[in-house]
Amino acid sequence: MPEPTTRLIVAKRHWMHVWKVRNQLCVVCGADSRVIATLVDENDEFVSQTVYCNDHAPELTELVSTGSSEGDIVRDIAFRLGASFSVTDEE
């Protein structure tokens, strides 16, 4: 059986997350974090999240969303606001 695959999505913390959750310490140095690294499985399900300061963060994989489409909003909720749950569209 093949090993499950995971991928890391790295994005800037959304300003609402910074405002609501406040100070989150970088796992490397303890400075205020501004980046969230989200590990997701092959089905894009949440596995874990880690926060980093700008100096210790991995390279960003997500550009700042324009909010121009529903998909951008879902990505913001899942990966920039620090959500630890799945977001699904209801139709």
C-alpha positions, 0 to 999 in steps of 0.5 A, a space after each residue: 500500500 502506498 504511503 499517504 502523501 501530504 503537502 505544505 501550504 504556507 501563507 501570511 496570517 490574515 489580519 483578522 487572525 492576528 487581531 482575533 487570536 493576537 500573539 502567536 509565537 514562532 516555533 523556532 525563536 518565539 517571536 510574533 508569528 506572521 506566517 502559517 504553514 498548513 500540512 494537508 493530506 492528499 484529499 486537502 484535509 487538515 493535518 496540522 498547522 505551525 506558525 512562524 515569524 517572517 525570518 523563519 518561515 518556509 517560502 510562501 506557497 500561497 499569494 495573498 488572495 484577491 477575494 475575487 472568487 468563492 474559491 479564494 474565500 475558502 482558501 483564506 478560511 482554511 489556510 490564512 485564518 488558522 482554521 482546523 476544520 474542513 470547509 465545504 461548499 453547500 449547493 
